[in-house]
Amino acid sequence: MMKSRDIQDYSGISCDSRKVSDNFIFVCIKGNSSDGHEYIEKAISAGAKLIIIEEQFLNNPEKKERLEKLKSENPEVEFETKEDNRITLGKYASKFYGEPSKEIEIYGVTGTNGKTTITHLIQELFELTCPNPSESKCSLIGTIGIKDHSSDQYQEIGNTTPSSEFIQAELKRILDKKIKAATMEVSSHALDQKRCFGIDFKHAIVSNLSQDHLDYHRTMNEYMLAKAQIFKQVSESAILNLDDEYYQDFRDEAQKEELAIWSFAINNEAADLRAKEIKISEAGISYKLDFSERLKNRCTDFSEDCEIKLKLNGTFNVYNSLAAILLGVLEGLNLKTISEKSIALNPVAGRFETIYEESKPICIVDYAHSPDGLKNILKGARDLVNNSEKLQNLICIFGCGGDRDITKRPQMGRIAHDLADKIYVTSDNPRSEKPSQIIADILTGIPSMDKCEVIENRATAIASAIKDAKAEDLIVVAGKGHEDYQILGDKTIHFDDREHVRDALAEY
């Protein structure tokens, strides 16, 4: 693989020249905003001993001449040329860290919504069904961060799916701790940018597909195909949502890779695992499980009368829990234990997170930032209102992110208008865009302003909504969830929806 040295002889690998030190491999990757080829000199100065460039770099005569000069001036440095350095980084990082994913059972979770909750539920299911629940049985790598046990503090990582060398280093760390399983959120961006290259997944879950990230993928078909790339790296099965409109597309792509197909659903009786007799209340959700004959044969302790009770809420969390339970059954987790201990499964921070004080409005903070995500959250909240003798009105506070797909803005406006009794349109993370323009885009989807109020400042919007609400109202603050920051132009400030909700409730 290497010219004169084995990859293990180097001390590290990176595509970021700032992270290079002595005896490193530096992989040049051309991104949207920067090109690693421009930092070769910096990497060499930092101690890189192998530089990997892309073939297209040599198409430019000036760059080719620069490269020849660098070679002559740095005889101790080796150079290699590859066709696609994103793939190269994944391959080399995997080799450098000893191909850890071949010794860990890795469960990839992708889809528009639900990835974070599903991965958390998988981790907790492994712990709850273990004779010693305090053991770390399944590590988690996802949007909020990394943790080896559900009770651990998160190690923040920045992206839903980090870079190849970071993932491989984490998998090696997990393996060294003798943890034999990991569940991992896998974004469409990461798959398209080959950040997961070099990872061997055992199972892949696709939660659903709805409009999001079209500023990047352009069409829903491209978005679907980006997600489906995960199947090329899966060894055993695809776990799919039979109720989702893109089920057949994902099934077709998974079958091309000769994977076993397992399905979950609420509405489709042909699913391998289906929820029936669903009950929703302020305390949570409960449902009974219906199994296909072939899935019954995979259960370690099958029961016809298996009930799941969860502290989570919303119909979308029925789907999320079904996906996690189906994977657990396929991995041999005890079904009776899952049923008995399901009530101990915890909600995820910033995902339908309930903040409640007696004689004050109930507030729900959620990460929903896409049309389907907002619809799911508001439908879940509406179910709570409809099934409660106490709750009266549903109020929604939301905005849309800047520098992202603008076509979803009016859609989200219409969804909020149709499902909530009152809406407050505000800022989210405007980034480089003017908040007023983002709000104007949202308002084009709202047919009437009768129940809509615009308050650009997010903190003021939250405070006003809670101050003006009745104690019997349910307030959904959507868009940021667990995030504790807000991006305004070139500044990032501290901003946590949950803190502002608690402050406003204290003043109520």
N, C-alpha and C positions, 0 to 999 in steps of 0.2 A: 504493500500500500504506500509506504513511504520510500523515498529515494535511497537514502543511506542510513536512516535512523528509524527505529520503530516509534510509533506514536506514544508509547508509554515512556519513552526517554525524555519527552518534553515535560515541563512543569505545569503547563496550563494551556487553555485554548479560549479564544475570545474573538468576537467580531467588533468589540469596542476597544479602540486604542487606549482609552483611559484606564482600562482594566488590565492591560498588558504589563507583564514584568519579565524578569530575566528567564530566558529559555522557553518562551511562550510560542504557541502557534497563533498567528493572526490571520483571520479569514476575512477578506475584503468583500463586503456586501453593499450593493447599491440600493439605497432605500428611496422613499419619496422625497425626503428633505435633505439627505446627506449621502455621500458616497464614500465607503470605506477605503477605496483606492486613493483618495486624497490624503489619507492618514498613514500611508505606508512608512514615510520617514519618521513620523512620531512613534509608530509601533517599533521600528528598528531601534530608535533611541532609547525606548523603554526596555529593550532586551529581547524582542522577538527574534527567533532563530529560524522560523519557517513562515513565509508569506505565501498565502494562496490567493491568486487573482483569478478573475473570470476571463474567458476567451474574448468576450466582446471588448474588453479593455485594450486588447492588442490591435483592434480595428482602427484605432486612432494613431497615426504615425508619430505625433508628438508624445503621446503617452507611452508608446512602444519604445521610443528613444529614451524617455525618462526612466523606464524600467531597466533598460540595458545599462544605463549609467549607474543606477542603484545597485545592480548586480556586481558591476566592476568595483564600486566603492565599498561594497560589503561582502567580501568573499566568504565570510563565516556564516552568512545567511543563505538558506536554501529558498528557492522559489518553485511553486507548482502552479499550473494553469488548469482550471476546471471549467466545465460548461455552465454549471449552476451552483453557485456557492452557498445558496440556502440549503440545498441538499447536501453539499459537502460538509457544511457546519454540523448538520444533524448526524451524518455518518461518522465524522471524525470525533465529535463529542461523545457519541455512544461508545466508540472504540476506546477513546481515552479513559472513560470511566468504567470500562470493563463490561459494556453491554448489560447494564443492570436490569433493563426491562425484560430480559430473557429469564430472569430469576425471580421477578415479582409479577404477581397477577395484577394487571392494570385494567381498570374499568373506565373507559372514556365516556363522557356525557356531553352531548352537544344538542343544539336546538335553540330556538329563539328565546323561549322563556323556561324557567324551571331548573336550569343547570345547577345553580347554587344550592337550592333546596334538595334536589335529588342526591347530589354528592354528599351533603351533610347527613341525609337520612341513611344513605348506604354506610357511611362511617359508623353511625350510631347503631345500626342494625347489627353490624359485625361485633360491636362491643356488647350489646344487650344479650346476644345469643351466645356469648363466650362464657365459659365457667367462671372466669375472672374478669369482670367488666372493666376493671382498672387497667387491664393490659391494653397496649396499643396494637390493634389487629389490622387496621386499615388506615393508612395515611390519606390526607386530603390535600389536593392542590387546586386552588380555585380563585375566583374573583376577589374574595375578601382576604385571602392569604393561604398560608400553609400551616397545617397542624397535624401532629401524629396521633392525637387523642382528642375526642370531642371536648374535653375539659381544658385543653391547652389554650394559651393565648395565641392569636394569629401572628405568624411572621409575614408581614406585608411583602407583596411581590410586584405591585404596579399594574400588570396586565392580567386579564383573565387567564391567558396562557402565555407564560414568559418565554424567553429565547431558548433555543435548543440546548446550549451549553449549561444554562441555569437548570433546566429540567433534568438533564442527565446527571448533573452534580447532586441535585436533590434526590433523585432515584438511588444514586450510589449511597448517599447518607442514610436513606430509608433502609436500604439493604443491609448496611453496616449495623443498623440498630435491630436487625433480625425481624423486621416487619415485612411480611410476605405479600401484602396487598396494598394497593393504592387506588383511590378514585380521583378522577381528574376532569375538571371542566375543560372543554376544548372548543374554542371559538372558531367561527368561520374565517376570521382574519388569520388566525394562527395556521389553520389548515391551508389556506390559499398561499400564505407566505412560508409554508413548509417548516414552521417552527416545531412541529411534532415529528418531523422526519427522524427516524432512528428509534422510535418508540414502538414496541410491540404491545398492542392492546389485546386482551382476551375477549372482552365484550365491548360493544359500543351501544349506548342508549341514545336515541334521538327523541327528545321530548315532544317537539312540535315544530312547525315552521309558519311564521307569519311575517308581515312586512317589517323589516328593520335593516339598517346598514346598506340601503340601496344607493347611498352616496358613494359607496365603495364597490358593491357588486353589480350595480346598474339594473339588473332584472331579477325577478324571483327565481327564474330557472338557474341563473348563474349562482345565486345565493344557495339554492338547493344543492347544486353540483359541488359547491365549495364544501358544504357540510358533509356531503356523501363521500368526499375524499378520505374520510376517516376509515371507511370500510376496507381500503387498500392495505391498512395496517392492522386489521383485526384477524385473529386466528380462529375464533370459535363462532360467535353469534352476533346478530344485530337485534336489539330490543326496541320495538317500534310502537308508536301510538296509532292504533287501528282507527280511532275516531278522527285523526288529523287528515286534512284534505291532501296532504303530500305523502300519505302513507305508501301508496302504490309506487310513487317515484322512488322513494327510499328503498322500498322492497326490491324494485328492479335493480337498483345500483348495488345493493347488498348481495343479490343473487349472482350478479356478475362475478363477485369475488367468492362465490360458492360458500356463503355463510349460512348457518342455521338462522331461521327467522322466528322470533318469539314476539308476541303482541300483547298489549294491555289496552283496556278501553272501559268506558262507562256505557256507551250506547250500543255497541256492536257485540252481539252475543257470540260471534265467531272468534273473539279474542281468547288468547290462552289464559289471561287473568283479567277478570272483569269485576268492577265494584257494583253492588246492587243494594237496594234498601238504604240509600244514603240519607243520613240525618244531619242537619246543620243547626247549630245553636251557638250562643255566645261562648259556651264552654269549649267548643271545638266541633269536630266532625266524627261520624262513625259510619261504618258500612260493613256489609258482608262480602265475602269473596266467592266468586264463581270460577271454577277451574276447567280447562280443557282436559280431555282424557290423557293426552300425552304429558301435560304438566303434572297431573296427579302422580304419574310414575316417577317424576323427579323430586317429589316432596319427601322429606325425611320423616314427617309425621303428619300425614294428610288427615284433614277433618272436613266433613261436609258442612259443618256449622262454624266456620272460622270467621270471627268478627274482629275488625280493626277499629280501635278508638284512638283518636289523635287530639292533641291540644292545638294542632294547626287548624286553620280555617280556610274556607273558600273551596269551590269545586275544583279549581286548578290544582289545589293541594291533594285532592283525591288522585288526580293523574300523577302528580309527582311521587306520591307514596306508592302507588301501584308500580311505577317504574322501578323504584328502589326495592320493593318487596319481590318483584319478579326476578330481578338480578340475584337477590338473596336466596331465593328458592333454587335457582339454577346453580348457585355456588354451594348448595347443601346446607344452608342455615335452617335451623329447626322451626317449622311453621307454627307449632304450638307455642313456642317461646315468643316468636314474633307477635302472635295474637295477644298473648298474656301481657307482654311488656310494651306494646305499641303506644300506650298512653304515656310512657316515659320518654318518648321521642320529643325532642325540643324544637321549637320554632327557630328559624335562623334570624340573626340580627338584621333588621332593616327589610325583612321580607314579611309583610302583613304583620308587622310588630305592633302589638296593642299597648297603648299607654292609657291607663285608666285611673281616675281618682273618684271616690264616691261623691255623688251629687254634682258631677261635672260631665261634660261631653266625653264620650269615648273617642279616642283618636287612634288611627292606624297609620303607620309610616311604612311606605313600601317603595321599592326600587323601580317600579314599573315606569318605563320610559319609551315604550313602543305602543302602537295602537292596540295590538292584541294583549299586551301586558296590562295596559290601562283598563281595557274591557274586562279582562279576567278579574282584576282587583275590584273594580266597581260592581261587577256581578256578584262576586263573593260578599262584598259589603251589603249589597242590596238583599241578598239571601238572609243575612243577619238581621236586617231591619224587618223584612217580611216575616221572619220566624220568631220575632221578639214581641212581647206584649208591652215592653217599655220603650223601645227605640221608635223614633218618629221620622226624622228627615236625614237624608244622606247628602253630605256636603263634600265637595272635592276641591282640593288646592293642587294645581299642577302647572307646569310650564314645559318647554321643549329645549333641548340642547342646541347650542349654536354650532356651526360648521359641521352639521350632520344633515341627513336626508330631510329636505324641506317638505317633501310631499306628505310626510306623516303628520305634519302640524295641523292642517285643517281636519284630518281624520280624527286626531285625538280630541280636537275641539268638539266635533260632532258626537263622539262617544261620550265625553263628559256631560255634554248637554242632555243627551238622551237617557243617561243612567242615573244622574245625580239630580237632587232637588234644587241645589244651588252650587255654583262653581265660582272659584276665584282663579283667574288666569294670572300667572306671575312669571318670574324668571326661574330658570333652572341653572345650567352652566352656559351662559351666553357665549363664552370664549371670545372670538374676535368679532362677532356680530353685535349689532345694536339690539338690546333687549326689546326695544319698542317695535322693531321690525319682526322679530320672532313672534311677539304677541300678536301683531297685525296678521301674520300668516295663520296663527291659530284661530283668530276671530273669523276668518273667511269661512271656516267650517261650522260656525255656530249660527243657526238660523234665526235666533232671537236673543236679545240681550236682557230679556225680562228677569232671568235668574242668574245672570252673569255679572261679576264685578271684576274689574281689572285693577290690580295693585302690583306695580312692577317690582317693588322691593319685596323679596321673598319673606324676610323676617316680619315685615309689616303685614303681609298677606296672612301669614300664619296667626299672628297675634290678633288681627281683626276678625278673622273667621271664627276663632275660638271665643273671643269676647262677645261676638254677636250671636253665637249659637245658643240653643237651649240645652239644658242638662240632658235632655232625652235625645239629642242629635248624635249622629255618628259622622266623624270627620276623617276623610282620607287625605293624607299628604303624600302625593305621588311624585316619583322621579329620581330621588336621590338615595333613599333607603339608608344603607350603612355608611354612605359617604360622609366624611366630616370636613369637606372643603367645597368651595365654589370658585369656578374659574371665570374671572372677569377680565377680558382683554388679555394682557400679558401678566396679570397678577392672579395668584391663587390665595384665597383667604380662608380662614377657618369658618366652617359653617356646617352645623349638624342639625338637621330637621328635628331630631328627637330632643335636643337641648332646647330649641325654640318652642317646641310643643310643651315641654315641662314648665318652661318659664311662663308661658301664656296661661297654662292651667293653674299655676301658683297665684296668678293675678285674677283668676276668674271669680 
